[in-house]
Amino acid sequence: MWHEASPINYVRRGMPPILFIGSAQVRFQAGRDETLARMAERGAVGRVVLLPDTPHSFWLFDPWLQPTVDAVVGFLDEYLRLRQAQ
């Protein structure tokens, strides 16, 4: 079950881009760097946004809600522009 649940096992060429938005809590970043490395090997797009001084569930609360929304909107704008250019 662990294998089936792990996103790293589904990294492939042509997969959709992934935006990793992380807190300052290092323990919740397990597997992210390995997944990004595998994505890069396969030409997949991965981005990381880390918000310092944040609890794990930061995206639900001010003052971190707006920076989270801005990161998502910026990522989607970039990805959708890239798709339209193809």
Secondary structure, 3 states (H helix, E strand, C coil): CHHHHCHHHHCCCCCCCEEEEECCCHHHHCCHHHHHHHHHHCCCCEEEEECCCCCCCHHHCCCCHHHHHHHHHHHHHHHHHHHHHC
